[in-house]
Amino acid sequence: MSPSQFEIGWQPPAPQSQNVPGLESRMDPLPVVDEVPTWNGKATKYKGANKLLDRKAFITGGDSGIGRAVAVLFAIEGADSFIVYLSEEQSDAEQTKRMVESYGRKCYLHATDLKSKDNCRKAVDEALSKLGSINILVNNAAYQMMTDSILELSEEQWVHTFDTNIHPYFYLAKYVLPHMKQGDTIINNASVNCYVGRPDLLDYTSSKGAIVAFTRGLSNQFVGKGIRVNAVAPGPVWTPLIVATMTEEAQKGFTSPMGRGAQPSEIATCFVFLASNDSSQLSGQTIHCNGGVIVNG
Ligand SMILES: NC(=O)c1ccc[n+]([C@@H]2O[C@H](COP(=O)([O-])OP(=O)(O)OC[C@H]3O[C@@H](n4cnc5c(N)ncnc54)[C@H](O)[C@@H]3O)[C@@H](O)[C@H]2O)c1
């Protein structure tokens, strides 16, 4: 674990580059997973309160970044996880498993490409056989690649982005919901970009808008059945996605009105809130954990 970046004061990390999908283990500094900032500029280990005791979570992209921090904070709150990721990320996934197990909970690993609906179905079947049930579905996996103009954005990239960022959210919700019951929740990861209309990530930004609309419509289908569906819309967060897909110039602008980017742990707290009964009155909503950008919606 890196020394807490909350305590040493936020220094924008030196721009760095990896091939997609990127490995967390190769990032410098390492993202913060289970520490949260305190009111006096220091940091502390996230403290659990059994908010998710014995709940079972299915988390896509759980090997690294926000997904890893969600799996770890869920474990601290008493939940077991089944995490899905790409095979290139096996070493990161094994680290997530070790971290979850260090908090006394189970973490099952499943490498697959979620662009295929058959793979989504197999992953759900496998999760049900390992976990016994799925109480929390975290749709979190995504792809992005910077392109300045629609004139240079290839049709192939547009389709690839939607195949990765929204179609599996639909497939997984469709396959998991028949096994969910009252009190279970779905949380979808969107982005501030669909609220601000980021121009150099047009395909990604559009797919994230689809996620917000999907969240609202699905909530309206299931809220009366006691299953809540919500979204988070983070601003910049220090994760492999950033170093694998953003230019050096864009990484220099990795900040927010708070004067720094976020750490995955600070976004994972929102997932804990939405997964637990602390958010019992929220459904169809989006939490804007973006460092203070005011948005409509
Ligand atoms: N990092 C940020 O600044 C930021 C900001 C806003 C929203 N987000 C969102 O957070 C979520 C998590 O991203 P992150 O930043 O933690 O980066 P990350 O690289 O750690 O996570 C993305 C994960 O997506 C998974 N993935 C991608 N394509 C896949 C596929 N075809 N099949 C299976 N898994 C696949 C990979 O396992 C990868 O780990 C994404 O939805 C992203 O859009 C991130």
The ligand as an ORCA input file, in Angstrom:
! r2SCAN-3c Opt
* xyz 0 1
  N     -11.211      6.704    -13.250
  C     -12.012      7.737    -13.483
  O     -11.567      8.892    -13.518
  C     -13.478      7.517    -13.687
  C     -14.328      8.634    -13.738
  C     -15.681      8.444    -13.939
  C     -16.185      7.160    -14.068
  N     -15.328      6.105    -14.010
  C     -15.899      4.777    -14.171
  O     -15.448      3.907    -13.165
  C     -15.598      2.560    -13.629
  C     -14.368      1.759    -13.223
  O     -13.243      2.257    -13.888
  P     -11.888      2.563    -13.134
  O     -11.599      3.992    -13.345
  O     -11.936      2.013    -11.773
  O     -10.805      1.803    -14.047
  P     -10.309      0.296    -14.085
  O      -9.457      0.199    -15.279
  O      -9.731     -0.100    -12.790
  O     -11.638     -0.514    -14.268
  C     -12.256     -0.786    -15.523
  C     -12.473     -2.273    -15.561
  O     -13.342     -2.603    -16.628
  C     -13.136     -3.962    -16.878
  N     -13.449     -4.258    -18.277
  C     -13.234     -3.463    -19.353
  N     -13.662     -4.095    -20.456
  C     -14.155     -5.291    -20.065
  C     -14.741     -6.380    -20.749
  N     -14.923     -6.369    -22.088
  N     -15.098     -7.480    -20.041
  C     -14.920     -7.508    -18.681
  N     -14.391     -6.489    -17.988
  C     -14.011     -5.395    -18.676
  C     -11.696     -4.289    -16.570
  O     -11.673     -5.385    -15.707
  C     -11.208     -3.059    -15.845
  O     -10.586     -3.415    -14.652
  C     -15.852      2.655    -15.121
  O     -17.233      2.474    -15.371
  C     -15.478      4.076    -15.450
  O     -16.165      4.581    -16.566
  C     -13.987      6.244    -13.817
*
